[in-house]
Amino acid sequence: MEDKQKNLGTRLKFWRQSRGLKLKDLAARTGLSIGFLSKIENGTGNPSVDNIQKICYVLEVTPNDLLTPKSNEELLINVYKNSSYVLKSTERCLLYDFSGSVRLESIFEGNPNFKVNAMTLTGGAQEQYSAMYSYDELGIVASGSMSVTFEDETEYILTAGDALMLRANQHHTVACVSEKDCVSYWVEIVNNNN
């Protein structure tokens, strides 16, 4: 775990500096303390899913960009670039697994305009996860069921086969509402013209 935290810290610092932000700037925009962000960058802080999403939103990066170690990212891009391939579920690149209640795995990110992830929400868990991204996202539920609630409190229950288009900058909360795990696939659609 310590190596993962250290790698996350290195990537956070890289993205923060590449955006020309000081720690105090990132803190002001995310609502997180300078001390907490410093701990993450130094490899001693362990951010929650919500905090990761706040940081990604401000830095205008995807969770893949922030959480995927460079070696795994290069593997996904370089090994499979310009070729067809099969990726077994056991071969996915783990982006994060928080408390065993939400797991995000990278399936494809060899194109700068879109990425595909698998999200598993643990069945029977009571946790809700808030998010808002700087990119559009298309989600398709493969199994189980989940609720998606928007800022205006509109709630949708999605079951296997249902799809949802989330536009950039749309705050939403997701939660598993089935006893069995809810598995969904998310396509991050990045518009580089903004």
N, C-alpha and C positions, 0 to 999 in steps of 0.2 A: 504494500500500500504506500509506503514511503516513497518509492521510486515513481509511482503514478502521481503522487502529490507534487513531487519535485518537477516532473515533466509538465504537469499542468501549470505550475508556477512559471516555468520557463516560457511556455507558449503564451500564457496570459501577458507576461511582461513584453514579449515580442509584439503581440497584437496591439497592446496599449501604446507602446512606443511607436509602432508603425503608423498609428493613428494620430501621433503627435500629442498624446495626452499624458499629463502627470497623474500620479496616484490621486491627488486631491480632486482633479477633474473627473476621473473615473468614479471616485467616491460620490461626488456631488450628483452625477448623472444617474448612478445606480441606486443611490440611497444607502449604500453600504459604507461602513467606516473605513477610513484610511488604514487603520491598524489591521482590520480583517483582510483587506485586499493585500496588504503587505505580507501578512501571514501566508496567504495563498501563493503569492509570488515567491516566497521563501521556502515553500514546500511544507509548511506546518499547518496551514489552514485547510479545512475540509468543507467546501461549499455545498449547500443543498442544491437540489434540482432548480428550485426557484431562483436562487442566487446565480447559478450558472446561466440561466435563461436571461436574467437581467443584464449580466455582463455581456453576453452574446449580442443582445439587442443594442446596447450602447456602442459596442465595438463594430457593429454591423457585420458579424461573422456568424456562421452556423455552429451548432454544437460540435459538428464534425471538425471544423477548423480549430476550435479551441481544445477539444478533448482527444483527438486522434493523434497519437505519437507520430512524428514525422516518418519514422521507418515504416509503420503500418500504412500511412497515407501514401507514401511512395510505392509501397507494394501494391496497393489497390489501383493506383494510377498507372504505374509503369508496367506491371506484369500483365494487366488485362487491357492496356490501351490498344485500341484499334483491332481487337480480336473478340470473338464470341467466347463465352466461358460459362461454366457452371460453378456456382458458389453454394456449397452445402451449408445448412444452418449452423453446423458445428464450426465452420470456417469464418464466420462473420467476425468483423472487427468490433470489439466491445467499446462503446463510447463511454457509457456509464451504467452503473448498477447501484442504485441508492437503496440501502436497507432492504434489499430483496423485494421492494415493492414496485419499482419502475426500472425497466432495463431498456437501454437504447443501443442498437447495434447498427453499424454501417453495412449496407449491402452494395452500394455503388456510389463512387464519387469521382469518376474519371472524366467528367465534363464540368467546365466551370459554371455552366448555367443551371445544372440540376444535380441533386444527390438523392439517394433513396436510403431510407432507414427503416428498421423494424423496431416497433415499440411494444413491449410487453408490460401490461399492468397486472399485478398479482390479484387473483380472484379473492373476493371477500375482504380485501384491504379497504380501509376507510380513508386513505390519503387522497387528497386532491392536489393537482399540480397546475399552477398558474403559468401562463406563457404569453409572450407577445414577441413576434419575430419581425425582422426588417425585410422579409421575403415572403412570397406566397407559398402556401403549402397545401398539397392535396393528400388527404388521408383516406384509407380504405380499411375497413374492419374485416379481418380474416376469420376470427373466431371470438367467442365471448361477446360481451356488450360493454359499452362505455357511455358515460354522459359527457357532453360538451356544453359548457355554460358560458355565455357571452357576458360582457360587461353590463348590458341592460337586463341581465338575469334571464334571458331567453335560454331555455335548456332543450337539448335534443338528446334522445337516447338512440344510439347507433348499435346495430347488431350486424352479424356476419353478412357481408355483401354491401353494406351501406357505405357511402362515400361522403366526404365533406371537403369543400374548398374553403380554406382560410386565407383571407387576404392579408397582405403585409400590414403591420401595425394594428392588428385586431387582437385585443386582450381577450383571453379565453382560459377556461379551467377544464381539465379533463380528470375523470375518475372512472375506475372500474366499477360497474354496477352488477356484475355477475359473480356467481360463486366460483366459476372457473376463470382461469387467466383470460384476459382480453389481449389478443395479438392484432396489431394494426400496422400497416405499411404507409410511410409518409414520403412523399416526393417534395423536396425543397426546390422551389423554382426561383432562381436568382435572376433578377433583372439588372444587368450591368449597365443599363442606360440611365439609371437614376443618378 
